[in-house]
Amino acid sequence: MSSITLSRYLIEQTRNFNTPADLRFLIEVVARACRQISHEVSLGALGGVLGSMGTENVQGEVQKKLDVLSNDILLEANEWGGHLAGMASEEMEQAYQIPGKYPKGAYLLVFDPLDGSSNIDVNVSVGTIFSVLRCPNGHNGKGDLSEEAFLQKGTEQVCAGYAIYGPQTMLVLTLGNGVKGFTLDPHMGNWVLTHDNIRVPEQTAEFAINMSNQRHWEAPVKRYVSELLAGKEGPLGKNYNMRWIASMVADVHRILTRGGIFMYPRDAREPEKPGKLRLMYEANPMSMIIEQAGGAATNGTQRILDIQPDSLHQRVAVFLGSKEEVERITAYHNQA
């Protein structure tokens, strides 16, 4: 097994790719927070963290106890290190201001502290998604950080990653030069490089979508999924399997491992919303990872990383995974 730890890998990035030292330290802090979240998730009922808080987040979604705990862990781990000008979370309506007693840094951290948390109580894999942006000049002074500072295209991300808490706890990371996977050694507490160059196969025979929403989809999605279901006798000429975990981290991790396409389209129930998933906390970091692994990611009509955000909690439709299939569904949308 590889003896390269996350810390050693980040030091090599600093030497070989001029990765700034403060970015390296920031990633290590996030990784330590994910290790702590992994521990809390693994305790389950023993830790008294299962079940609902009886409150809603800014998205109007019921908060699980672990949602709130994971959010607090990430905030507390990152607020004092001097690497950040501010943070934003799916669980908080406003940007998080670094307390005045702590130094401020050059980066912004945005995260979904516990993606797929509706699956917690049934012991299905969940995870943490995060993205790092540079703080624009003039926004990292002594005053409060405005929402505007965070509204950067996905192409501006300097780092993106996720931790998945499953049979093994893994950290998947990109600094813009490929995708690496690190597995948590529970005995030593180290993240060890186990997946050196993750690549998404260009072709696939698997797809992930919530079929129960089929009646609400737009015509291009209905067309594409009907062709998938037609199998070998249909226009695509091969049989496809459907996989749907309802945890974006788990679904994307499967695609990174063996290919596939993940779809969360907009639908007719809320026509005023362009999609369900959050651009800043979910779509952008996952799209950067997928593209760095050789895949593609669009909202049906354009590359997700090219979308200019207009609000911190903006939603978006998502089609990501193996390039051939993402290009096919995107073409169907553009023909409509």
C-alpha positions as CSV (number, residue, x, y, z in Angstrom):
1,M,0.0,0.0,0.0
2,S,1.1,3.6,-0.7
3,S,2.9,5.3,2.2
4,I,2.1,8.8,0.8
5,T,-0.1,10.7,3.3
6,L,-2.2,13.7,2.5
7,S,0.3,15.9,4.3
8,R,3.2,14.6,2.2
9,Y,1.2,14.9,-1.0
10,L,0.4,18.5,-0.3
11,I,4.1,19.3,0.5
12,E,5.0,17.8,-2.9
13,Q,2.3,20.0,-4.5
14,T,3.9,23.0,-2.9
15,R,7.3,22.0,-4.3
16,N,6.2,20.9,-7.8
17,F,3.2,23.1,-8.6
18,N,3.8,26.1,-6.3
19,T,0.7,25.4,-4.3
20,P,0.7,28.2,-1.6
21,A,1.5,27.0,1.9
22,D,-1.6,28.6,3.4
23,L,-3.8,26.6,0.9
24,R,-1.9,23.5,2.0
25,F,-2.6,24.2,5.6
26,L,-6.2,25.0,4.9
27,I,-6.8,21.6,3.2
28,E,-5.2,19.8,6.1
29,V,-7.6,21.6,8.6
30,V,-10.6,20.6,6.4
31,A,-9.3,17.1,6.3
32,R,-9.0,16.9,10.1
33,A,-12.5,18.3,10.4
34,C,-13.8,15.5,8.1
35,R,-12.0,12.9,10.1
36,Q,-13.9,14.2,13.2
37,I,-17.2,14.2,11.3
38,S,-16.4,10.6,10.2
39,H,-16.0,9.6,13.8
40,E,-19.3,11.2,14.8
41,V,-21.1,9.5,11.9
42,S,-19.7,6.1,12.8
43,L,-21.0,6.3,16.3
44,G,-24.6,6.6,15.1
45,A,-27.1,5.9,17.8
46,L,-24.3,5.4,20.3
47,G,-23.4,9.0,20.0
48,G,-27.0,10.3,20.3
49,V,-26.7,12.1,17.0
50,L,-29.4,10.3,14.9
51,G,-32.8,11.9,14.2
52,S,-34.1,15.3,13.4
53,M,-33.4,18.6,15.1
54,G,-37.0,19.7,14.5
55,T,-35.7,22.8,12.6
56,E,-35.2,23.8,9.0
57,N,-32.2,25.2,7.2
58,V,-32.3,28.1,4.7
59,Q,-33.4,25.7,2.0
60,G,-36.5,24.7,3.9
61,E,-35.2,21.3,4.5
62,V,-35.5,19.5,7.9
63,Q,-32.1,19.5,9.7
64,K,-30.7,16.3,11.1
65,K,-28.7,16.5,14.3
66,L,-25.6,15.5,12.4
67,D,-26.2,18.3,9.9
68,V,-25.8,20.9,12.6
69,L,-23.0,19.0,14.4
70,S,-21.0,18.7,11.1
71,N,-21.5,22.3,10.3
72,D,-20.2,23.4,13.7
73,I,-17.2,21.1,13.4
74,L,-16.2,22.7,10.1
75,L,-16.7,26.2,11.4
76,E,-14.8,25.7,14.6
77,A,-11.9,24.0,12.9
78,N,-11.4,26.6,10.3
79,E,-12.3,30.0,11.9
80,W,-9.1,30.6,13.8
81,G,-6.3,29.4,11.5
82,G,-5.7,32.6,9.6
83,H,-6.2,31.0,6.2
84,L,-9.8,32.2,5.5
85,A,-11.5,35.5,4.9
86,G,-14.9,33.8,5.4
87,M,-17.0,30.7,5.0
88,A,-20.4,29.8,3.6
89,S,-22.5,26.7,4.3
90,E,-25.6,25.2,2.9
91,E,-26.9,25.1,6.5
92,M,-26.6,28.9,7.0
93,E,-28.5,31.7,5.4
94,Q,-25.6,34.3,5.5
95,A,-21.9,34.0,5.0
96,Y,-20.0,33.2,8.1
97,Q,-17.8,36.0,9.3
98,I,-14.4,35.1,10.8
99,P,-14.5,36.4,14.4
100,G,-12.5,39.7,14.9
101,K,-10.1,38.1,17.4
102,Y,-8.8,35.8,14.7
103,P,-6.5,36.7,11.8
104,K,-8.0,36.6,8.3
105,G,-6.5,34.9,5.2
106,A,-6.7,34.9,1.4
107,Y,-9.3,32.2,0.8
108,L,-13.0,31.5,1.1
109,L,-14.4,28.1,2.1
110,V,-17.9,26.9,1.0
111,F,-19.3,23.5,2.0
112,D,-22.2,21.2,2.4
113,P,-21.3,19.8,5.8
114,L,-23.3,16.5,5.4
115,D,-24.6,15.7,2.0
116,G,-27.2,13.0,1.9
117,S,-28.1,13.4,5.5
118,S,-31.7,12.1,4.9
119,N,-29.9,8.7,4.7
120,I,-28.2,8.9,8.1
121,D,-30.8,7.0,10.0
122,V,-30.8,4.1,7.6
123,N,-27.0,3.8,7.6
124,V,-26.3,4.7,4.0
125,S,-23.1,6.5,2.9
126,V,-23.1,10.3,3.4
127,G,-20.4,12.8,3.0
128,T,-18.9,16.4,3.1
129,I,-18.5,18.5,0.0
130,F,-16.2,21.5,0.0
131,S,-14.8,24.1,-2.3
132,V,-12.0,26.8,-1.9
133,L,-12.1,30.1,-3.7
134,R,-9.7,33.1,-3.5
135,C,-11.1,36.1,-1.7
136,P,-11.3,39.0,-4.1
137,N,-9.1,42.0,-3.3
138,G,-10.8,44.5,-1.0
139,H,-13.1,41.9,0.6
140,N,-10.8,40.5,3.2
141,G,-10.3,43.6,5.4
142,K,-11.6,44.2,8.9
143,G,-15.3,44.7,7.9
144,D,-17.9,42.0,7.4
145,L,-17.5,39.9,4.3
146,S,-20.3,40.4,1.8
147,E,-22.1,37.7,-0.1
148,E,-20.8,39.2,-3.3
149,A,-17.3,37.9,-2.5
150,F,-18.4,34.3,-2.8
151,L,-20.3,34.7,-6.2
152,Q,-17.5,33.4,-8.4
153,K,-17.8,31.0,-11.3
154,G,-16.8,27.4,-10.7
155,T,-13.8,28.0,-12.9
156,E,-12.4,30.2,-10.2
157,Q,-12.1,27.3,-7.7
158,V,-8.6,26.6,-6.5
159,C,-9.5,23.3,-4.8
160,A,-12.5,21.1,-4.5
161,G,-13.1,17.8,-2.7
162,Y,-15.4,15.6,-0.7
163,A,-15.2,13.1,2.1
164,I,-17.4,10.0,1.9
165,Y,-18.3,8.2,5.1
166,G,-19.0,4.7,4.1
167,P,-17.5,1.2,4.6
168,Q,-14.2,3.1,4.3
169,T,-13.8,6.9,4.9
170,M,-12.2,8.5,1.8
171,L,-11.2,12.0,0.9
172,V,-11.3,12.8,-2.9
173,L,-9.4,15.9,-3.8
174,T,-8.4,18.1,-6.8
175,L,-6.1,21.1,-6.9
176,G,-6.6,21.5,-10.6
177,N,-4.1,18.9,-11.8
178,G,-6.0,15.6,-11.6
179,V,-8.0,13.8,-8.9
180,K,-6.5,11.9,-6.0
181,G,-8.2,9.6,-3.5
182,F,-7.1,9.2,0.1
183,T,-8.4,6.5,2.5
184,L,-8.5,7.2,6.2
185,D,-6.4,4.8,8.3
186,P,-8.5,4.5,11.4
187,H,-5.6,3.1,13.4
188,M,-3.0,5.8,12.6
189,G,-5.5,8.6,11.9
190,N,-3.7,9.4,8.6
191,W,-5.2,10.0,5.1
192,V,-3.2,7.7,2.9
193,L,-3.1,8.0,-0.9
194,T,-4.8,4.9,-2.3
195,H,-6.2,6.2,-5.7
196,D,-3.4,8.0,-7.5
197,N,-5.1,9.1,-10.8
198,I,-8.8,8.8,-10.8
199,R,-10.4,8.8,-14.3
200,V,-14.0,8.6,-15.3
201,P,-14.5,6.2,-18.3
202,E,-15.8,8.2,-21.3
203,Q,-18.5,5.6,-22.0
204,T,-20.8,3.9,-19.5
205,A,-23.7,1.6,-19.1
206,E,-25.1,3.0,-15.8
207,F,-27.2,6.0,-14.9
208,A,-28.5,7.5,-11.7
209,I,-31.7,9.4,-11.5
210,N,-34.8,9.5,-9.3
211,M,-37.3,7.7,-11.5
212,S,-40.3,8.6,-9.3
213,N,-40.1,12.2,-10.6
214,Q,-40.4,11.1,-14.3
215,R,-43.8,12.7,-14.8
216,H,-42.4,16.1,-13.9
217,W,-39.3,16.0,-16.2
218,E,-38.8,18.2,-19.2
219,A,-39.0,16.5,-22.7
220,P,-35.3,16.1,-23.3
221,V,-34.8,14.2,-20.1
222,K,-37.8,12.0,-20.8
223,R,-36.5,11.3,-24.2
224,Y,-33.0,10.4,-23.0
225,V,-34.1,8.1,-20.1
226,S,-36.6,6.3,-22.4
227,E,-33.7,5.6,-24.7
228,L,-31.6,4.2,-21.8
229,L,-34.5,2.0,-20.7
230,A,-35.0,0.7,-24.3
231,G,-31.7,-1.1,-23.9
232,K,-30.0,-3.0,-26.6
233,E,-33.1,-2.9,-28.8
234,G,-33.3,0.9,-28.6
235,P,-31.4,3.7,-30.4
236,L,-28.4,3.6,-28.1
237,G,-27.8,-0.1,-28.8
238,K,-26.9,-1.4,-25.3
239,N,-28.4,-2.2,-22.0
240,Y,-28.1,0.2,-19.1
241,N,-28.4,-0.4,-15.4
242,M,-29.9,2.2,-13.0
243,R,-28.3,3.0,-9.7
244,W,-29.8,5.7,-7.3
245,I,-28.5,6.1,-3.8
246,A,-30.1,9.6,-3.1
247,S,-26.8,10.7,-1.7
248,M,-24.9,12.9,-4.2
249,V,-21.5,12.0,-2.7
250,A,-22.2,8.3,-2.9
251,D,-23.6,8.5,-6.5
252,V,-20.6,10.6,-7.7
253,H,-18.1,8.4,-5.9
254,R,-19.5,5.4,-7.8
255,I,-19.2,7.3,-11.1
256,L,-15.6,8.2,-10.4
257,T,-15.0,4.5,-9.6
258,R,-16.6,2.8,-12.5
259,G,-18.3,5.4,-14.8
260,G,-21.9,6.5,-15.2
261,I,-24.1,9.6,-15.4
262,F,-25.7,11.3,-12.5
263,M,-28.8,13.4,-13.3
264,Y,-30.8,15.8,-11.1
265,P,-32.9,17.7,-13.6
266,R,-35.3,20.6,-13.0
267,D,-38.9,19.6,-13.0
268,A,-42.4,21.0,-13.4
269,R,-43.3,21.1,-9.7
270,E,-41.3,24.2,-9.1
271,P,-40.9,25.8,-12.6
272,E,-39.5,29.0,-11.1
273,K,-36.5,27.1,-9.8
274,P,-33.7,26.1,-12.2
275,G,-33.0,22.9,-10.3
276,K,-32.7,21.3,-6.9
277,L,-29.0,21.0,-6.1
278,R,-27.0,24.0,-4.9
279,L,-24.5,25.5,-7.3
280,M,-22.0,26.7,-4.8
281,Y,-22.0,23.8,-2.3
282,E,-22.6,20.8,-4.5
283,A,-22.6,21.3,-8.3
284,N,-19.4,23.4,-8.6
285,P,-17.1,21.3,-6.5
286,M,-18.4,18.0,-7.9
287,S,-18.2,19.4,-11.5
288,M,-14.5,20.4,-10.9
289,I,-13.7,17.0,-9.6
290,I,-15.5,15.2,-12.5
291,E,-13.9,17.4,-15.2
292,Q,-10.4,16.9,-13.6
293,A,-11.1,13.2,-13.8
294,G,-11.9,13.4,-17.6
295,G,-15.7,13.6,-17.3
296,A,-18.2,16.4,-18.1
297,A,-20.8,18.4,-16.1
298,T,-23.6,20.6,-17.5
299,N,-26.9,22.0,-16.4
300,G,-28.5,20.6,-19.5
301,T,-27.5,23.6,-21.8
302,Q,-24.1,24.9,-20.5
303,R,-21.0,23.9,-18.6
304,I,-21.8,24.2,-14.9
305,L,-18.3,25.7,-14.1
306,D,-19.1,28.6,-16.5
307,I,-22.3,29.6,-14.7
308,Q,-22.1,33.0,-13.0
309,P,-23.8,32.7,-9.5
310,D,-26.3,35.3,-8.6
311,S,-26.9,34.2,-5.0
312,L,-25.2,32.2,-2.3
313,H,-27.9,29.5,-2.3
314,Q,-28.6,29.4,-6.1
315,R,-30.0,26.1,-7.4
316,V,-29.1,24.4,-10.6
317,A,-29.9,21.3,-12.7
318,V,-27.1,18.8,-12.8
319,F,-25.9,16.2,-15.4
320,L,-22.4,14.9,-14.7
321,G,-20.3,11.9,-15.3
322,S,-19.0,10.0,-18.3
323,K,-18.4,12.5,-21.2
324,E,-20.2,10.7,-23.9
325,E,-23.5,10.5,-22.0
326,V,-23.4,14.0,-20.6
327,E,-22.8,15.4,-24.1
328,R,-25.8,13.3,-25.4
329,I,-28.3,14.7,-22.8
330,T,-26.9,18.2,-23.3
331,A,-27.4,18.0,-27.0
332,Y,-31.0,16.9,-26.5
333,H,-31.6,20.0,-24.3
334,N,-30.0,22.3,-26.9
335,Q,-32.2,20.8,-29.7
336,A,-35.4,21.3,-27.8
